[in-house]
Amino acid sequence: MRKRKVYAAAMAAVMAASVLAGCGSDAESTKDTTTKAVTETKAEGTEGGEKEAEEFSYPMETDVTLNMFAGSFFGLANTETDYHNSPFWQEMTKRLGVTIDMEYVPVGGDAKQQLNLVLADPQSMPTLVGNILVTDVEQYINDGAILDLTPYLEQYAPNYWAMLNDPENAEIKRALTTDSGKIGVFGCWRESDWAKNFRGLMVRKDILDEAGLEVPVTIADWEEVLKVMKEDYDMQFTSEFNVFNQGPAFASGFGAYSTCWSTMFVDDGVVKHSHMQPEWRELITTMNRWYEAGYIDPDLLTNTDEELTTKVYNDKTGAVFHAMSRVTRYTDNAEETGNGQEWLGVPYPVVKEGDKACAIQFETVTRDAGVAIAANASEEEIITACRAMDYFYTEEGIEFANFGIEDVSYTVDDDGNHEFTDLLKNDPDGFDQALMKYTTASGINVGIQLTEFVQDKNNPAAVEAVDNWTSNQEAAEHFYPLVSFTDDELREKTNIESAISTYVQEASMKFIIGDMDIETEYDSFIETLKGMQIERLIEIYQTAYDRYMAR
């Protein structure tokens, strides 16, 4: 019997909780997607003592049809206009035994606006609602819009409940639990810290080798590399604007936590703001010096993805800050064209050799949104919806969400490794669009995104890049979590933060390109932030953080 490598730790937790999920445990059972998976558990009910769940199996036998505001969850490929034609939706319906009618936000649509319209009329809400922000769960429960799932999970979503109560997932449960102890969404998260990082610095290794340069470790190393690339190869550091704007890039090399983005971070339990620290001044001073020296692309603050790609292919850059998918893109292009480019993802810089990077492009312990159940749902709809969502926390459900249909979209070798089939690899719409047709893991819509999925959809150079980006860092210790703010805090925070975020980003860019002088205008920049009540904003974040840690 082949042994599948599907989230083994979580499955152990489920088994330990006596949740017997027999779906997809071996090769034969997953080839027949209608194979029943019996799930039995005794659960301590939150209302009225011990509850014993009746024997239950997939596919369900029910006449209930669930309506769902999918938003950007369970996304469609760009070439699909009707979810009924989606191979993923068709297979999901077959496996669950229940029809879920989806309402999607079209490509280019405003998912947040559409969600607000749905929430504005709680009595008419669909049973399932996607895109519910974890930070807003308490508010929506109190408003009577969504259900507090806590009394239902043990009995009707035992796999999800077991995962949340696995000691190894304590931080995940903390993030998905409100300050008052409620759970309001079926959450989604990445299997490993490795998969939570998907952006970093990359360089042309062929240029480093030709120039006799080592992989840069400190900022001094980076300055030498950028100098040689500019003077000897007429190449510059660059990025796509939206990516650079939100990412730390070189910040960790100074002990800073952001470049342009207004960022709260945690230092030994104390909440601080990125741009109020002296390390940020050192970072931005160096970035300006590099810009003036011509080491940085003058179009850095306007580049689109297409413009960046053109510069890469035309040998205009030897160092880029971007996602692992771009390592895949650039490497694949080099193999196809024989242009000789060899892209290498390199570790985030450190202050001195032997240190750990304090800031990398990282994610909170769970994704920021999940799927809720409407408070107006009937008891039968609630039970059916819980069981439908719980499928994605079973071994078979996790495998299905990540890889699709065995022997159609993927195969499994004797060692339990998954491989996508040529049907997806050779899809005329492209591999990424093919994944959208057969899986739902690209956006981790519900359940768990497996590390193997991320690795399989990228080439070895991209996997090595993430290995390097995550190899020497302590970002998780400083990352501000998904807290919940009280209504009063949220109102005050919103009033203060919007203006600060805009000002911080604009000033950061001006400092880099020299439109603001870091030597003469830095002090006034800090005073302006204080005048905009940044110290009060930090207090609000600290209070919310303290409550979060007390959950």
TISEMI-608207 format. One record per residue (C-alpha): residue in three letters; x, y, z negated. Coordinates in steps of 0.5 Angstrom, whole numbers, padded with zeros to 4 digits, always signed. Layout:
N
alaXYZ/...
***
This chain:
551
met+0000+0000+0000/arg+0003+0007+0002/lys+0004+0012-0004/arg+0001+0019-0002/lys+0005+0025-0005/val-0001+0029-0006/tyr-0001+0034-0013/ala+0001+0028-0017/ala+0002+0032-0024/ala-0005+0034-0023/met-0008+0027-0021/ala-0005+0025-0027/ala-0008+0030-0031/val-0015+0028-0028/met-0014+0021-0030/ala-0012+0022-0037/ala-0019+0026-0038/ser-0022+0019-0035/val-0024+0022-0029/leu-0024+0017-0024/ala-0023+0019-0017/gly-0023+0014-0012/cys-0023+0018-0006/gly-0017+0017-0001/ser-0013+0013-0006/asp-0010+0009+0000/ala-0010+0009+0007/glu-0016+0005+0008/ser-0020+0009+0004/thr-0019+0016+0007/lys-0019+0013+0014/asp-0027+0012+0013/thr-0029+0019+0010/thr-0035+0017+0008/thr-0032+0012+0003/lys-0035+0013-0004/ala-0031+0016-0010/val-0034+0014-0016/thr-0033+0020-0022/glu-0035+0018-0029/thr-0033+0022-0035/lys-0036+0023-0042/ala-0035+0031-0044/glu-0036+0035-0050/gly-0042+0039-0048/thr-0041+0046-0050/glu-0049+0046-0051/gly-0052+0041-0055/gly-0046+0036-0057/glu-0043+0030-0052/lys-0046+0030-0045/glu-0045+0024-0041/ala-0044+0025-0034/glu-0048+0020-0030/glu-0045+0016-0024/phe-0043+0020-0018/ser-0040+0019-0012/tyr-0039+0023-0005/pro-0042+0024+0000/met-0048+0026-0005/glu-0055+0024-0003/thr-0059+0031-0004/asp-0064+0035+0000/val-0061+0041-0002/thr-0058+0046+0003/leu-0053+0051+0000/asn-0052+0058+0002/met-0045+0061+0002/phe-0042+0068+0003/ala-0036+0066+0005/gly-0033+0072+0007/ser-0026+0071+0009/phe-0026+0064+0005/phe-0026+0058+0009/gly-0024+0062+0015/leu-0025+0061+0022/ala-0020+0061+0028/asn-0020+0067+0032/thr-0023+0063+0038/glu-0029+0060+0034/thr-0035+0064+0034/asp-0040+0059+0030/tyr-0037+0055+0024/his-0042+0049+0026/asn-0037+0048+0032/ser-0031+0048+0027/pro-0028+0041+0026/phe-0026+0043+0018/trp-0034+0045+0017/gln-0036+0039+0021/glu-0032+0034+0017/met-0033+0037+0010/thr-0041+0037+0011/lys-0040+0029+0012/arg-0035+0028+0006/leu-0040+0032+0001/gly-0046+0030+0004/val-0049+0037+0003/thr-0050+0042+0008/ile-0047+0049+0007/asp-0049+0055+0011/met-0044+0060+0011/glu-0044+0067+0012/tyr-0037+0070+0015/val-0034+0077+0016/pro-0032+0077+0023/val-0025+0079+0025/gly-0024+0086+0023/gly-0030+0087+0019/asp-0029+0089+0012/ala-0030+0083+0007/lys-0030+0088+0001/gln-0036+0092+0003/gln-0040+0086+0005/leu-0039+0083-0001/asn-0041+0089-0005/leu-0048+0089-0001/val-0049+0082-0003/leu-0047+0083-0010/ala-0052+0089-0010/asp-0058+0085-0010/pro-0057+0079-0015/gln-0064+0076-0014/ser-0062+0075-0006/met-0055+0072-0007/pro-0053+0066-0004/thr-0052+0060-0008/leu-0044+0060-0007/val-0040+0067-0007/gly-0033+0067-0004/asn-0028+0073-0005/ile-0030+0074-0012/leu-0024+0077-0016/val-0022+0074-0022/thr-0021+0081-0025/asp-0028+0082-0024/val-0031+0076-0027/glu-0033+0078-0033/gln-0037+0085-0030/tyr-0041+0080-0025/ile-0043+0075-0031/asn-0045+0081-0035/asp-0049+0084-0029/gly-0053+0078-0028/ala-0050+0077-0021/ile-0046+0071-0022/leu-0046+0065-0027/asp-0042+0063-0033/leu-0039+0056-0031/thr-0036+0054-0037/pro-0043+0050-0040/tyr-0043+0046-0033/leu-0035+0044-0031/glu-0034+0039-0036/gln-0040+0035-0033/tyr-0041+0037-0026/ala-0034+0039-0024/pro-0030+0034-0028/asn-0024+0034-0024/tyr-0023+0042-0024/trp-0024+0042-0031/ala-0019+0037-0032/met-0014+0041-0028/leu-0015+0047-0032/asn-0014+0043-0039/asp-0008+0040-0037/pro-0003+0043-0041/glu+0002+0044-0035/asn-0004+0049-0033/ala-0005+0053-0039/glu-0003+0059-0035/ile-0007+0058-0030/lys-0013+0057-0035/arg-0011+0063-0038/ala-0012+0067-0032/leu-0018+0064-0030/thr-0021+0065-0037/thr-0024+0072-0038/asp-0023+0076-0045/ser-0029+0073-0048/gly-0027+0066-0046/lys-0032+0065-0040/ile-0030+0062-0033/gly-0034+0064-0027/val-0030+0062-0021/phe-0027+0056-0018/gly-0020+0058-0017/cys-0015+0057-0012/trp-0007+0057-0013/arg-0001+0054-0010/glu+0002+0048-0013/ser+0009+0051-0014/asp+0013+0057-0016/trp+0017+0055-0009/ala+0010+0057-0005/lys+0009+0063-0009/asn+0014+0066-0005/phe+0014+0067+0002/arg+0018+0074+0003/gly+0025+0076+0003/leu+0031+0078+0006/met+0034+0075+0012/val+0041+0076+0016/arg+0044+0073+0023/lys+0049+0068+0020/asp+0052+0068+0027/ile+0054+0075+0026/leu+0056+0074+0019/asp+0061+0068+0021/glu+0063+0072+0027/ala+0065+0078+0023/gly+0068+0073+0018/leu+0063+0076+0012/glu+0060+0072+0007/val+0053+0071+0005/pro+0052+0078+0001/val+0050+0077-0006/thr+0051+0084-0010/ile+0049+0091-0007/ala+0056+0092-0005/asp+0056+0086-0001/trp+0050+0088+0003/glu+0053+0095+0004/glu+0059+0092+0007/val+0055+0087+0011/leu+0050+0093+0014/lys+0057+0097+0015/val+0060+0092+0020/met+0053+0090+0023/lys+0052+0098+0025/glu+0059+0100+0027/asp+0061+0093+0030/tyr+0055+0091+0033/asp+0050+0097+0033/met+0045+0093+0029/gln+0041+0096+0023/phe+0037+0093+0017/thr+0029+0094+0019/ser+0022+0091+0017/glu+0015+0091+0019/phe+0013+0098+0015/asn+0007+0094+0012/val+0011+0089+0009/phe+0017+0093+0007/asn+0012+0098+0004/gln+0009+0093-0001/gly+0016+0089-0002/pro+0022+0089-0007/ala+0027+0088-0001/phe+0034+0090-0005/ala+0031+0093-0011/ser+0033+0087-0015/gly+0040+0089-0014/phe+0039+0095-0018/gly+0035+0092-0024/ala+0029+0095-0021/tyr+0022+0092-0019/ser+0020+0096-0013/thr+0022+0100-0007/cys+0016+0104-0005/trp+0010+0100-0008/ser+0007+0103-0015/thr+0008+0097-0019/met+0007+0095-0026/phe+0012+0090-0029/val+0013+0087-0036/asp+0019+0087-0040/asp+0019+0083-0046/gly+0012+0084-0047/val+0012+0091-0046/val+0009+0094-0040/lys+0013+0099-0035/his+0012+0103-0029/ser+0017+0101-0023/his+0019+0108-0021/met+0019+0111-0028/gln+0026+0107-0029/pro+0033+0110-0028/glu+0034+0103-0024/trp+0029+0106-0019/arg+0033+0112-0018/glu+0039+0108-0016/leu+0036+0104-0011/ile+0033+0110-0008/thr+0039+0114-0008/thr+0043+0108-0004/met+0037+0107+0001/asn+0038+0114+0003/arg+0045+0114+0003/trp+0044+0108+0008/tyr+0039+0111+0012/glu+0044+0117+0013/ala+0049+0113+0015/gly+0045+0109+0020/tyr+0045+0103+0017/ile+0037+0103+0017/asp+0033+0103+0023/pro+0030+0110+0023/asp+0023+0107+0025/leu+0023+0103+0019/leu+0017+0107+0016/thr+0013+0106+0022/asn+0015+0099+0025/thr+0009+0094+0027/asp+0010+0087+0027/glu+0011+0087+0035/glu+0016+0093+0035/leu+0020+0089+0030/thr+0020+0082+0034/thr+0022+0086+0040/lys+0028+0089+0036/val+0030+0082+0034/tyr+0030+0079+0040/asn+0034+0085+0043/asp+0039+0084+0038/lys+0038+0091+0035/thr+0038+0088+0028/gly+0042+0083+0024/ala+0038+0084+0017/val+0031+0084+0016/phe+0026+0084+0010/his+0020+0079+0012/ala+0016+0073+0011/met+0018+0066+0012/ser+0014+0065+0018/arg+0018+0070+0022/val+0024+0066+0020/thr+0020+0060+0024/arg+0019+0065+0029/tyr+0026+0068+0030/thr+0029+0061+0030/asp+0024+0058+0035/asn+0025+0063+0040/ala+0033+0062+0039/glu+0032+0055+0041/glu+0027+0056+0047/thr+0031+0062+0050/gly+0038+0060+0048/asn+0040+0067+0045/gly+0045+0064+0040/gln+0041+0068+0034/glu+0042+0064+0028/trp+0037+0067+0022/leu+0039+0065+0015/gly+0034+0067+0009/val+0039+0069+0003/pro+0038+0070-0004/tyr+0035+0077-0007/pro+0041+0081-0009/val+0043+0082-0016/val+0047+0087-0020/lys+0053+0083-0021/glu+0055+0076-0019/gly+0052+0071-0024/asp+0046+0075-0026/lys+0039+0073-0024/ala+0034+0077-0019/cys+0029+0081-0023/ala+0024+0082-0018/ile+0022+0078-0012/gln+0016+0078-0007/phe+0012+0073-0012/glu+0005+0072-0014/thr+0001+0071-0020/val+0000+0064-0023/thr-0007+0064-0019/arg-0010+0067-0013/asp-0013+0074-0014/ala-0020+0071-0012/gly-0025+0065-0012/val-0032+0062-0011/ala-0037+0064-0016/ile-0044+0061-0017/ala-0050+0066-0016/ala-0054+0067-0023/asn-0060+0066-0019/ala-0059+0059-0017/ser-0064+0053-0019/glu-0061+0048-0024/glu-0061+0043-0018/glu-0057+0048-0014/ile-0052+0049-0019/ile-0051+0042-0020/thr-0050+0041-0013/ala-0045+0047-0012/cys-0041+0045-0018/arg-0040+0038-0015/ala-0039+0041-0008/met-0033+0045-0010/asp-0030+0040-0015/tyr-0029+0036-0009/phe-0023+0040-0007/tyr-0020+0038-0014/thr-0020+0031-0012/glu-0014+0028-0009/glu-0018+0027-0003/gly-0021+0034-0003/ile-0014+0037-0004/glu-0011+0032+0002/phe-0017+0034+0006/ala-0016+0042+0005/asn-0009+0042+0006/phe-0008+0037+0012/gly-0015+0036+0015/ile-0017+0029+0018/glu-0012+0023+0018/asp-0010+0020+0025/val-0013+0026+0028/ser-0010+0032+0025/tyr-0005+0029+0021/thr-0001+0022+0020/val+0002+0019+0013/asp+0008+0015+0014/asp+0010+0009+0009/asp+0014+0014+0004/gly+0007+0018+0003/asn+0010+0024+0007/his+0005+0028+0012/glu+0006+0030+0019/phe+0001+0034+0023/thr-0001+0031+0030/asp+0001+0034+0037/leu-0007+0036+0037/leu-0005+0041+0033/lys+0002+0042+0035/asn+0000+0043+0042/asp-0006+0047+0041/pro-0007+0052+0047/asp-0009+0057+0042/gly-0003+0056+0038/phe-0001+0052+0031/asp-0003+0057+0026/gln-0010+0057+0030/ala-0010+0050+0030/leu-0009+0050+0022/met-0015+0054+0022/lys-0019+0049+0025/tyr-0018+0043+0021/thr-0015+0046+0015/thr-0017+0051+0010/ala-0010+0051+0006/ser-0007+0057+0010/gly-0011+0062+0006/ile-0012+0057+0000/asn-0019+0059-0001/val-0021+0054-0006/gly-0017+0048-0010/ile-0009+0048-0009/gln-0005+0049-0003/leu+0001+0044-0003/thr+0008+0046-0002/glu+0008+0040+0003/phe+0003+0044+0007/val+0007+0050+0007/gln+0014+0046+0009/asp+0010+0042+0014/lys+0008+0048+0018/asn+0014+0052+0018/asn+0021+0050+0021/pro+0027+0047+0017/ala+0030+0054+0017/ala+0024+0057+0014/val+0024+0052+0008/glu+0031+0053+0007/ala+0030+0061+0007/val+0025+0060+0001/asp+0030+0055-0002/asn+0034+0061-0003/trp+0029+0066-0004/thr+0027+0063-0010/ser+0034+0060-0012/asn+0036+0065-0017/gln+0031+0069-0020/glu+0027+0070-0026/ala+0021+0074-0023/ala+0015+0070-0026/glu+0018+0073-0033/his+0016+0080-0031/phe+0010+0079-0026/tyr+0004+0083-0029/pro-0002+0078-0029/leu-0009+0078-0027/val-0012+0082-0033/ser-0019+0084-0034/phe-0020+0091-0036/thr-0026+0094-0040/asp-0031+0098-0036/asp-0029+0104-0039/glu-0022+0102-0038/leu-0023+0101-0031/arg-0026+0108-0030/glu-0021+0111-0033/lys-0015+0107-0029/thr-0019+0108-0022/asn-0019+0116-0023/ile-0012+0116-0025/glu-0009+0110-0021/ser-0011+0112-0014/ala-0008+0119-0014/ile-0001+0116-0017/ser-0001+0110-0012/thr-0001+0115-0006/tyr+0004+0120-0009/val+0009+0114-0011/gln+0009+0111-0004/glu+0009+0118+0000/ala+0015+0120-0005/ser+0019+0114-0004/met+0019+0114+0003/lys+0021+0122+0003/phe+0027+0120-0001/ile+0029+0115+0003/ile+0029+0119+0010/gly+0031+0125+0006/asp+0025+0129+0007/met+0026+0130-0001/asp+0032+0131-0004/ile+0034+0125-0010/glu+0039+0130-0013/thr+0034+0136-0014/glu+0027+0133-0014/tyr+0028+0127-0018/asp+0026+0130-0024/ser+0020+0134-0021/phe+0018+0127-0019/ile+0018+0124-0026/glu+0014+0131-0029/thr+0009+0130-0023/leu+0008+0123-0025/lys+0007+0125-0032/gly+0002+0131-0030/met-0002+0125-0027/gln-0003+0122-0033/ile+0002+0116-0031/glu+0004+0115-0039/arg-0004+0114-0040/leu-0004+0109-0034/ile+0001+0105-0037/glu-0002+0105-0044/ile-0009+0102-0041/tyr-0005+0097-0037/gln-0001+0095-0044/thr-0008+0094-0048/ala-0011+0090-0042/tyr-0004+0086-0042/asp-0004+0085-0050/arg-0012+0082-0049/tyr-0010+0077-0044/met-0004+0074-0048/ala-0009+0073-0053/arg-0014+0069-0049/
***
